Amino acid sequence: MHPLEDSRDSLGFATEPVFTSLANALGRHDNLTGPITDKLTDFKFTDIELKYGILQICEALLFIHRDSRQLHLNVAPESIIINRMGSWKLCGFEFAKPLPVNRAQSEGDDDSVDVLCWQSTVLPLCQPQLDYSSPETVINGRATPSSDMFSVGMLLYALHNNGYSLFPCKDSYAAYRTGVNQLKHIKATQLIGLPESVRDYVKMLLHPDPNVRPDPHELLKLTYFHDPGVSALQSLDELRQLDNLARSRFYKNLPLSIRILPKRINLHRVYSQLSEEFVNPNMVPFVLPPILEIVDRISREEFTTVILPSFQKVLCIREPVQVLLVLLQNLNILTSKFSPVDFRKYMLPVLTSSLETSTTSIVVQFILSLTRS
């Protein structure tokens, strides 16, 4: 991240490429000064995106509480950024508080710190999001790691209820107190929009007693997160820690996961990471089958705008010969995605190289591919 730069009328800083905030993705655009982009119009999350997003926030809180020894105290859609690849990042640490360092980390929720109570006389912009703040912080001015978990519970509720918290109070302290008084008696009908596997846990997360709320580690054990698509995305996150052999084994099974992942994830998350292997020609034969599985499931326009700018590097690779072989085996897929002009520019040299090679398997595959096209 580039250091903060300031002037009399602005603050400037650079981060990784960002798509939007979670609040914007949920339909709250009041912070946007320009026209709403087409990507945000009628934007909807898929179930896998919601599951993996919440999982990433829980993992972030687990690190913050245990390793960094901090409380976030403003876990809300406005504090969560979605990057270009669709990963959720917990930001907005302006209200964070350090936990006592001389206390054993195993004590967990016994850790507590004093915080400022929510005040009607202070601008809401200068305070944590009231809709997502726990009762003990807002009313009593005392916070624990469970205070952040209350926010996670409210976030889970909002994600499955069109972006609205359980009791939207519109920065009204009186409305907040009224909502808090109902937390002990949340009705089953109020949670009907949530997946059945998380309803009881959301009810515990929203309990006014902090001791009732599960911690991030407990939440991550939920069957709600035991999803093949989520597991595939977790494995992708861990790829950089693996050697070439382990990565090649993962890539071999990846096409099966691609078939169950949403197209948006395949295009902007899976492909983006697979394309990082293009700098290593020896790994390209292993990433080509899952990439071509993605290519087969998208339109020509999506291929041209998202895939081709980086994929053209692969079309120039001649060694190892397995790259040519895989391309020829999938010539029918590639032919359907290239425009006639792009086909002549990018694929014709590939076909020419296949004819000129001395490798018999390449020539045979070339002939077979032509007869099938």
Secondary structure, DSSP 4 states (H G I P E B T S, - for coil): -PPPEE-SS-EE---S-EEEEHHHHTT--TT--SPPPTTTTT----HHHHHHHHHHHHHHHHHHHHTS-EE----SGGGEEEETTS-EEE--GGG-EEPPTTS-GGGGGG--EE-PPP-TTS-GGGS--GGGS-HHHHTT-EE-HHHHHHHHHHHHHHHTTTT--SS--TT-HHHHHHHHTTGGG--GGGGTTS-HHHHHHHHHHT-SSGGGS--HHHHTTSGGG--HHHHHHHHHHHGGGS-HHHHHHHHHHHHHHHTTS-HHHIIIIIHHHHGGGGG-GGGHHHHHHHHHHHHTTS-HHHIIIIIHHHHTTGGG--SSTHHHHHHHHTHHHHHHHS-HHHIIIIIHHHHHHHHH---HHHHHHHHHHHHH-
